[in-house]
Amino acid sequence: MPALPRRVTTRLCLLVAVMWAAPAWANGFRTIRPGEFVVQDQTVPVDVVLIGYGDSQVDTATLLSLLPATYSPVVRYPQFYGLAGREVGLAFDFRYRIVRAERRFENEFFAYLTRTGIPGPVTPFQTLYNDQTRNVLDVVGPVLYIDAPKVERYLAIRGGANPRGYTIYLINWHSRPDFQFHVYTKTDEVDPDTGYNFGVERGSRKVIAWGGSHSRAWFYDLSAGPESWTNNWIVDDDQSEYHMPPVWEYTAGGYRPAAQLSADLGYVARFVAINLLFTTSPLYDPLVTAPDLGGAKVAHVAMLEDDASASGLDFYNSAFTRRELWRFQPYYPWKTGVTDTNPIDAGAKRALDIFSENIFESDCWTGFGTPFAQLFCYFDANLSNYVPDYGRRDYVGEVFAYNTTAAGLGTQFGLLGFTDDNWLDGTQSYVFTFGSPDYRALGFGFTSTVVHEFGHHVGMSHPHDGYDSEFGIDYGASGFFEFAWAGDESQTVMHYLSLTNGFGQFDRDNAYRWETAGYLNWTNAIVGDLLAYGGASRVGLLLTAADWAATSSVAAFRRWDYLTAAASARLAYSLALAAAGSIGAPTPRLTSARQLRPDRHHPKDGCYIRYPLQ
């Protein structure tokens, strides 16, 4: 197993030493609160930096009025069943600062864009914008193609992004005499199986925003593009799908009145940057995937060969998957396994045919009311035929990968994969991914899809859908929230752009905070059970060590060192559980904290190819 970062292992070694100190339970714990549920509160600074916007263009009071005062994450999927789900145990209070960039910095920044941009032709979606009947101007070439992660790095360093907070850079180059039409690109990662470079080859992957590669910053440039992903090239529609047009369209006779610009920037800051990137909610409960003491997290791919012309194993890289999952959560041991059913057996083939509606027959799906349930119920009943046994302490996430054809996918052609729940209470169950010659011709192998879907499995949401805790709404990128597609323009394998194969800064921050709060509360539950049971004096050293680990976790959380916080919280939980186990203490509070109750079913969806040919 790769080693944890040095700062983590050093602190964990120190925690072993404190096991020889006086027992914590005898004099009261420093951090552990036996039997209590504790919410970790944190003040989150958010700087909103206006670059190139004149005083009369953006009313900062309007922008600020739309931003949330607080955010409390929830586990999203149980909400669809009418359930609260496990409490996450986090609460954020935002502290905002609006900054207008100094003229000198603006001059330097736009000179940097000019200097580093590579001239090229007008993009296909800029051409589509030019072909609109109501557009207020035409985009003319040459257009500058500018590396998005490098711009993020420049802004974070030269623009003074706060490392213990988040920064939103709102950019408008169009108001200046040195303006050039431009787009941003990301071209440094290719599909690990096909070698296809979406950032180079696809016009639909030229973007206007980016963040999370090198910092806790995200920039959003309405003077770039127009671009495909948020559909902001469209200005002939009825605005029933709400997107932000290019900045020059905020004018009399344009797509939107100038007075609306401030509110639109506020919508993007709230419903994209803050809700979906900075302080988001988990799709599934991440602690469901916690291995037992001494166990590993396992991502096992069961390949099902439904296409005799090619092997799916040639388009799946198990080592790559393990590397990206370990980089994401290095405080767990990770295993990846692969089995290959070649050719596909009759049961798995029939399940696919029912799911894809190539055949219409009653089966286990009937009780669920939709053929979409067929894959879940079939593999749930026949799991041992496809996935081998692992260690009893391991957590095993089962991934069923169909190497099939367009015909085999039937009505589900275009679906790359989905992460299913248990059709009972919103707890994650199995992962399903799909490959075909047609998908590979478009650039998609299995590996990046597996990493994406397993990201859902351990809790990650898309950056284009999420939850607003003050309004109590779950939303995706459609209708009024169509502009939420802008969240995909960030460093994460969870987006649909296929520009990133791993997890970014925003993913790590959110996942580590969820697990920090979760493990600390599980520790509280265990210690409460243990003290009620009696015999604490027999495990005093373990309890002392657990309390020191919890203290280290909270301290790291406060200084925004979330990796150390999560690793230390996991250690506190492990020590407390070892203490309870060593004296046979039951843990009913922990069991209760893990339980959900059954309710109704939720309509299902998956991760589909967007802009397949552009």
C-alpha positions in Angstrom: 0.0 0.0 0.0 1.4 3.5 -0.8 2.3 5.5 2.3 0.2 8.2 3.7 1.6 11.8 3.4 4.4 12.4 5.9 2.4 15.0 7.8 -0.3 12.4 8.5 2.0 9.6 9.4 4.0 11.8 11.8 0.9 12.8 13.7 -0.4 9.3 13.8 2.9 8.1 15.3 2.7 10.8 18.0 -0.8 9.5 18.8 0.7 6.0 19.6 3.0 7.6 22.1 0.2 9.2 24.1 -1.3 5.8 24.7 1.1 5.7 27.7 -0.5 8.9 29.2 -3.1 9.0 31.9 -6.5 7.5 30.7 -8.7 10.2 29.2 -11.9 8.7 30.6 -10.7 9.2 34.2 -10.5 13.0 34.0 -12.8 13.7 31.1 -12.2 13.7 27.4 -10.7 16.7 25.6 -12.7 16.2 22.4 -14.8 13.0 22.5 -18.3 13.6 23.7 -19.6 10.2 24.7 -23.0 9.4 23.2 -23.5 12.9 21.8 -24.0 14.0 18.2 -21.7 17.0 17.5 -22.0 19.3 14.6 -18.6 20.6 13.3 -19.2 24.3 12.7 -16.9 26.2 10.4 -16.7 29.8 9.1 -15.9 29.7 5.4 -14.4 32.9 3.9 -15.5 33.4 0.3 -13.9 36.2 -1.7 -15.7 37.4 -4.8 -13.2 39.2 -7.0 -14.4 41.3 -9.9 -11.9 41.6 -12.7 -12.7 44.0 -15.6 -16.2 44.9 -14.4 -16.9 48.6 -14.1 -18.6 50.1 -11.0 -21.8 50.6 -13.0 -21.9 47.1 -14.4 -22.2 45.1 -11.2 -24.2 46.1 -8.2 -22.4 44.4 -5.4 -25.3 44.8 -3.0 -27.6 42.8 -5.4 -24.9 40.1 -5.8 -24.4 39.8 -2.1 -28.1 39.6 -1.4 -28.4 36.4 -3.3 -25.6 34.5 -1.5 -26.4 32.1 1.3 -25.6 32.9 4.9 -25.2 29.2 5.8 -24.9 25.7 4.4 -25.6 22.4 6.1 -24.9 19.3 3.9 -27.4 16.5 3.7 -27.1 13.0 2.2 -29.0 13.6 -0.9 -30.3 10.2 -2.1 -32.4 9.3 0.9 -34.2 12.6 0.5 -35.7 11.3 -2.7 -37.4 8.6 -0.6 -38.7 11.1 1.9 -36.0 10.1 4.4 -33.6 12.4 6.3 -30.7 10.0 6.0 -27.8 10.0 8.3 -27.0 13.5 9.6 -23.7 14.7 8.1 -22.7 16.7 11.1 -21.4 19.8 9.4 -22.6 23.5 9.4 -20.9 26.3 7.5 -21.3 30.1 8.0 -20.0 32.2 5.1 -18.0 35.3 5.4 -18.1 37.3 2.2 -15.7 39.9 0.8 -16.3 41.6 -2.5 -13.1 42.9 -4.1 -12.7 45.0 -7.2 -9.4 44.2 -8.8 -7.0 47.1 -9.0 -6.3 48.5 -12.5 -2.7 47.4 -12.4 -3.7 43.8 -11.7 -6.3 43.9 -14.5 -3.7 45.2 -16.9 -1.2 42.4 -15.9 -3.9 39.7 -16.0 -5.3 40.5 -19.5 -1.7 40.9 -20.8 -1.1 37.4 -19.5 -4.1 36.1 -21.3 -2.9 37.8 -24.5 0.6 36.5 -24.1 -0.2 32.9 -23.3 -3.3 32.4 -25.6 -2.7 30.5 -28.8 -4.5 32.1 -31.8 -6.9 29.7 -33.6 -10.1 29.6 -35.6 -13.6 30.5 -34.4 -15.0 27.5 -32.5 -18.0 25.5 -33.8 -20.2 26.9 -31.0 -19.0 30.5 -31.6 -20.1 29.9 -35.3 -23.5 28.7 -34.0 -23.8 31.9 -32.0 -23.0 33.9 -35.1 -25.8 32.1 -36.9 -28.4 33.2 -34.3 -30.8 35.9 -35.5 -30.8 38.0 -32.3 -27.1 38.0 -31.5 -25.8 41.6 -30.9 -22.4 41.0 -32.6 -20.4 38.3 -34.5 -17.4 36.5 -33.0 -14.5 37.0 -35.3 -11.1 35.2 -35.4 -8.5 34.7 -34.6 -9.7 33.4 -31.3 -7.3 32.9 -28.4 -7.2 29.4 -26.9 -6.0 29.8 -23.3 -5.0 27.0 -20.9 -7.6 27.0 -18.1 -5.6 25.4 -15.3 -2.7 27.8 -15.9 -5.1 30.7 -15.6 -6.4 29.3 -12.4 -2.9 29.0 -11.0 -2.0 32.5 -12.1 -5.1 33.9 -10.4 -4.5 31.9 -7.2 -0.9 33.1 -6.9 -1.0 36.6 -8.3 -4.6 37.3 -7.3 -4.0 36.3 -3.7 -6.6 33.4 -3.3 -7.1 32.5 0.3 -5.8 29.0 1.0 -8.1 28.8 4.0 -11.2 29.9 2.2 -12.6 30.0 -1.4 -12.3 32.6 -4.1 -14.6 33.3 -7.1 -13.0 35.3 -9.9 -15.7 37.0 -12.1 -14.0 38.1 -15.3 -15.0 40.6 -18.0 -12.4 41.3 -20.6 -14.9 42.7 -23.1 -15.1 46.2 -21.5 -11.4 46.9 -22.4 -9.9 48.2 -25.7 -7.4 45.2 -25.7 -10.2 42.6 -25.7 -9.8 39.5 -27.9 -12.4 36.8 -28.4 -11.2 33.8 -26.5 -12.0 30.4 -24.9 -10.3 28.3 -22.3 -9.0 24.8 -22.8 -7.8 21.8 -20.8 -5.7 19.4 -22.9 -3.3 17.7 -20.5 -5.3 14.5 -19.8 -6.4 11.8 -22.3 -8.8 8.9 -21.9 -6.7 6.3 -20.2 -8.0 3.5 -22.5 -8.5 5.1 -25.9 -5.9 7.9 -25.7 -8.6 10.3 -27.0 -8.0 13.9 -26.0 -11.4 15.5 -25.6 -9.9 18.8 -24.8 -8.1 19.0 -28.1 -10.6 17.2 -30.4 -14.0 18.5 -29.2 -15.4 22.0 -29.8 -17.8 21.3 -27.0 -15.0 21.1 -24.5 -13.9 24.7 -24.9 -15.0 26.4 -21.7 -15.5 29.7 -20.0 -14.7 28.7 -16.3 -12.3 26.5 -14.3 -11.1 25.8 -10.8 -9.9 23.2 -8.3 -6.8 22.1 -10.2 -4.2 24.0 -8.1 -6.2 25.9 -5.5 -9.5 26.6 -3.8 -10.4 29.1 -6.5 -12.8 29.1 -9.4 -13.0 31.6 -12.2 -16.0 32.4 -14.4 -15.5 34.5 -17.5 -18.6 35.7 -19.3 -16.5 37.5 -21.9 -15.1 34.1 -23.1 -16.9 31.9 -25.6 -19.7 31.7 -26.4 -19.5 28.0 -25.5 -21.4 24.8 -25.6 -21.6 23.5 -22.1 -24.0 26.0 -20.5 -25.7 26.6 -23.9 -24.8 30.3 -23.7 -24.3 30.4 -27.4 -28.1 30.2 -27.7 -29.8 33.7 -27.8 -32.8 32.9 -30.0 -34.7 30.8 -27.3 -37.6 31.8 -25.0 -35.3 31.7 -21.9 -37.4 28.9 -20.3 -34.0 27.1 -19.9 -32.1 29.7 -17.9 -28.5 30.3 -18.9 -26.1 33.2 -18.8 -25.4 34.7 -22.2 -22.0 36.3 -23.2 -21.5 39.5 -21.3 -22.1 41.7 -24.3 -25.6 40.4 -24.5 -26.5 42.2 -21.3 -27.6 45.3 -23.1 -30.7 47.1 -24.5 -31.9 44.9 -27.4 -29.7 42.0 -26.2 -30.6 38.6 -24.7 -31.0 40.1 -21.2 -31.1 43.6 -19.8 -28.0 45.1 -18.3 -29.6 45.4 -14.9 -29.9 41.6 -14.7 -26.1 41.0 -14.8 -25.6 41.4 -11.1 -28.3 38.9 -10.2 -27.0 36.4 -12.8 -23.5 36.6 -11.3 -25.1 36.1 -7.9 -27.0 33.0 -9.1 -23.8 31.5 -10.5 -21.9 32.2 -7.3 -24.6 30.7 -5.1 -26.0 27.8 -7.1 -22.8 26.7 -8.8 -19.6 27.8 -6.9 -20.9 27.5 -3.3 -23.6 24.8 -3.5 -22.0 22.5 -6.0 -18.2 23.1 -5.7 -17.2 24.6 -2.4 -19.6 23.2 0.3 -21.7 20.5 -1.4 -23.7 17.6 -0.2 -22.9 13.9 -0.7 -25.1 11.9 -3.2 -24.8 8.8 -1.0 -23.6 8.4 2.6 -19.8 8.1 2.3 -19.6 6.1 5.6 -21.5 3.2 4.2 -18.4 2.3 2.3 -16.1 2.3 5.4 -14.2 -0.9 5.8 -14.0 -2.6 9.1 -10.9 -2.4 11.2 -7.9 -3.8 9.3 -9.9 -4.0 6.1 -9.6 -2.4 2.7 -11.8 -0.6 0.3 -12.3 -2.8 -2.8 -13.5 -1.8 -6.3 -14.2 -5.1 -8.1 -15.0 -5.0 -11.8 -16.9 -8.0 -13.1 -16.5 -7.7 -16.9 -19.3 -9.2 -18.9 -18.3 -9.9 -22.5 -21.3 -9.4 -24.8 -19.2 -8.4 -27.9 -17.2 -11.1 -29.6 -15.2 -8.6 -31.6 -13.3 -7.1 -28.7 -12.4 -7.8 -25.1 -13.5 -5.3 -22.5 -10.4 -6.0 -20.5 -8.4 -4.2 -23.3 -10.3 -1.0 -22.3 -10.1 -1.2 -18.6 -7.0 -0.3 -16.4 -7.3 -1.7 -12.9 -4.1 -0.2 -11.7 -5.1 3.3 -13.0 -8.4 2.9 -11.1 -6.7 2.0 -7.9 -4.2 4.8 -8.2 -6.9 7.5 -8.6 -9.0 6.1 -5.8 -6.0 5.9 -3.4 -5.0 9.5 -4.4 -8.5 10.6 -3.4 -8.7 8.7 -0.1 -5.1 7.8 0.9 -6.1 6.9 4.5 -7.7 3.7 3.3 -5.9 0.6 1.9 -7.3 0.1 -1.6 -7.7 -3.0 -3.7 -9.0 -3.4 -7.2 -10.0 -6.7 -8.7 -11.2 -8.0 -12.1 -13.1 -11.0 -13.3 -14.1 -11.7 -16.8 -17.1 -13.7 -17.9 -16.3 -14.5 -21.5 -18.6 -15.1 -23.2 -21.4 -13.5 -21.2 -23.6 -16.0 -19.4 -27.3 -16.3 -20.2 -28.5 -14.7 -17.0 -26.5 -11.5 -17.3 -27.3 -11.3 -21.0 -31.0 -11.6 -20.3 -30.8 -9.0 -17.5 -29.2 -6.6 -20.0 -31.8 -7.3 -22.7 -34.6 -6.6 -20.2 -32.9 -3.4 -18.9 -32.3 -2.2 -22.5 -35.8 -3.1 -23.5 -34.6 -5.4 -26.2 -37.0 -8.0 -24.8 -40.2 -7.4 -22.9 -40.6 -10.0 -20.2 -41.6 -10.1 -16.6 -38.9 -10.9 -14.1 -37.6 -9.6 -10.8 -38.0 -6.0 -12.0 -41.8 -6.3 -12.0 -42.2 -5.6 -8.3 -40.3 -2.4 -8.8 -42.4 -1.2 -11.6 -39.7 -0.5 -14.2 -37.2 -2.5 -16.2 -34.5 -0.2 -15.0 -34.5 -2.3 -11.8 -33.6 -5.5 -13.6 -29.8 -5.1 -13.3 -30.1 -4.4 -9.6 -32.4 -7.2 -8.7 -30.7 -9.8 -11.0 -27.1 -9.2 -9.6 -28.4 -8.8 -6.1 -29.8 -12.3 -6.3 -26.8 -13.8 -8.1 -23.9 -11.8 -6.6 -21.7 -14.7 -5.7 -21.6 -15.9 -9.3 -19.8 -12.8 -10.4 -17.8 -11.4 -7.5 -15.3 -13.5 -5.5 -15.0 -13.3 -1.7 -12.7 -10.8 -0.2 -11.5 -10.4 3.4 -14.3 -10.3 5.9 -13.2 -6.9 7.0 -13.0 -5.4 3.5 -15.7 -3.2 2.0 -16.4 -4.4 -1.5 -18.0 -2.2 -4.1 -19.2 -4.3 -7.0 -18.9 -2.9 -10.5 -20.7 -4.8 -13.3 -19.1 -3.7 -16.7 -21.0 -4.7 -19.8 -18.7 -4.9 -22.9 -21.5 -4.8 -25.4 -22.7 -3.2 -28.6 -25.1 -0.4 -29.6 -27.7 -3.0 -30.4 -27.1 -4.7 -27.0 -27.8 -1.3 -25.3 -31.0 -0.8 -27.1 -33.0 2.1 -25.7 -30.2 2.8 -23.2 -27.6 3.6 -25.9 -25.7 6.7 -24.7 -25.7 5.5 -21.1 -22.1 5.2 -19.9 -22.9 4.1 -16.4 -24.9 4.6 -13.2 -24.5 4.0 -9.5 -27.6 2.4 -8.2 -29.1 2.5 -4.7 -30.8 -0.4 -3.0 -34.3 0.5 -4.1 -35.3 0.7 -0.4 -33.8 3.6 1.5 -31.4 5.4 -0.7 -28.3 3.5 0.3 -25.8 2.8 -2.5 -25.7 -0.7 -3.9 -24.0 -1.7 -7.2 -22.2 0.2 -10.0 -23.0 -0.5 -13.7 -20.9 0.6 -16.6 -21.1 0.1 -20.3 -18.7 0.0 -23.2 -19.1 -0.6 -27.0 -17.2 -0.1 -30.2 -19.4 3.0 -30.8 -18.4 4.4 -27.4 -14.7 3.8 -28.0 -15.0 5.5 -31.4 -16.2 8.5 -29.5 -13.3 8.3 -27.1 -14.8 6.5 -24.1 -13.2 3.4 -22.5 -14.2 1.8 -19.2 -11.6 3.2 -16.8 -12.6 6.8 -16.4 -16.3 5.8 -16.2 -15.5 3.3 -13.5 -13.6 6.0 -11.5 -16.5 8.4 -12.0 -19.2 6.0 -11.0 -17.2 4.7 -8.0 -16.9 8.3 -7.0 -20.7 8.4 -6.8 -20.5 5.1 -4.9 -18.4 6.7 -2.1 -20.5 9.8 -2.0 -19.6 12.3 -4.7 -22.2 14.2 -6.6 -21.9 15.7 -10.0 -20.7 19.3 -10.1 -23.8 20.1 -12.1 -26.4 18.9 -9.6 -26.8 19.3 -5.8 -28.6 20.8 -2.9 -29.3 24.3 -1.5 -29.8 23.9 2.2 -31.4 27.2 2.9 -34.1 26.7 0.3 -34.2 22.9 1.0 -34.2 22.1 -2.8 -32.3 19.5 -4.8 -31.7 20.6 -8.3 -29.9 19.7 -11.6 -28.9 21.5 -14.7 -32.2 22.1 -16.3 -35.0 24.7 -16.3 -34.1 27.7 -14.2 -30.9 25.9 -13.2 -29.6 25.2 -16.7 -26.6 27.4 -15.9 -25.5 24.8 -13.3 -23.7 23.0 -16.2 -21.0 25.6 -15.4 -20.0 23.5 -12.4 -18.7 20.9 -14.8 -16.0 23.3 -15.8 -13.8 22.4 -12.8 -11.1 19.8 -12.0 -13.0 16.6 -11.3 -13.7 13.2 -12.8 -17.3 13.7 -11.7 -18.0 16.2 -14.5 -19.3 15.1 -18.0 -16.5 16.9 -19.9 -14.1 14.0 -19.8 -11.2 16.4 -19.3 -10.1 15.0 -15.9 -9.6 11.4 -14.9 -9.2 12.0 -11.1 -10.5 14.0 -8.2 -9.8 17.7 -7.6 -9.4 20.1 -4.7 -13.1 20.6 -4.2 -13.8 16.9 -4.2 -11.1 16.3 -1.6 -12.3 19.1 0.7 -15.9 18.0 0.7 -15.2 14.2 1.1 -12.7 14.7 3.9 -15.0 17.0 5.8 -17.9 14.6 5.4 -15.8 11.7 6.8 -14.2 13.8 9.5 -17.6 14.7 11.0 -18.9 11.2 10.4 -16.1 9.3 12.1 -16.0 11.7 15.0 -19.7 11.2 15.7 -19.3 7.4 15.3 -16.4 7.7 17.9 -18.8 9.5 20.2 -21.4 6.8 19.8 -19.0 4.0 20.5 -17.5 5.6 23.6 -20.9 6.3 24.9 -21.8 2.7 24.5 -18.6 1.5 26.1 -18.9 3.8 29.2 -22.5 2.6 29.7 -21.3 -1.0 29.5 -18.6 -0.5 32.0 -15.0 -1.7 32.0 -13.5 1.6 30.7 -10.5 1.2 33.1 -9.5 -1.9 31.1 -9.1 0.0 27.9 -8.1 3.4 29.3 -5.0 3.7 27.1 -7.0 3.0 23.9 -9.6 5.6 24.9 -6.8 8.1 25.6 -5.3 7.5 22.2 -8.8 7.8 20.6 -9.3 11.2 22.3 -5.9 12.5 21.2 -6.7 11.4 17.6 -10.1 13.2 17.8 -8.3 16.3 19.1 -5.8 16.1 16.3 -8.7 15.8 13.8 -10.6 18.8 15.1 -7.4 20.9 15.2 -6.6 19.9 11.6 -10.2 20.7 10.5 -9.9 24.2 12.0 -6.7 24.9 10.0 -8.2 23.6 6.8 -5.9 20.5 6.7 -8.8 18.2 5.8 -6.7 15.2 4.8 -5.2 15.0 8.3 -8.6 15.7 9.8 -10.2 12.8 8.0 -7.3 10.4 8.7 -7.2 11.3 12.4 -11.0 11.0 12.7 -10.8 7.5 11.1 -8.0 6.6 13.6 -10.1 7.8 16.6 -13.0 5.7 15.4 -10.7 2.7 14.9 -9.2 3.0 18.4 -12.6 3.4 20.0 -14.0 0.4 18.2 -10.9 -1.6 19.1 -11.5 -0.6 22.8 -15.1 -1.7 22.7 -14.3 -4.9 20.9 -11.5 -5.9 23.3 -14.0 -6.0 26.3 -17.0 -7.2 24.3 -19.0 -4.0 24.8 -22.0 -3.8 22.5 -22.4 -0.7 20.3 -26.1 0.0 19.9 -25.6 3.7 19.4 -23.3 3.0 16.5 -25.7 0.5 15.0 -28.5 3.1 15.2 -26.4 5.8 13.6 -25.9 3.5 10.6 -29.6 2.7 10.1 -32.2 4.1 7.7 -35.8 3.1 7.4 -37.4 1.9 4.1 -39.9 4.0 2.2 -41.0 4.6 -1.4 -38.9 4.2 -4.6 -37.3 7.0 -6.5 -37.1 7.4 -10.3 -33.7 6.4 -11.6 -31.2 8.0 -13.9 -27.7 7.5 -15.1 -24.6 9.3 -16.6 -25.2 9.8 -20.3 -22.9 11.1 -23.1 -23.4 14.8 -23.7 -22.5 16.3 -27.1 -21.5 12.9 -28.5 -20.3 14.1 -31.8 -19.2 17.7 -31.1 
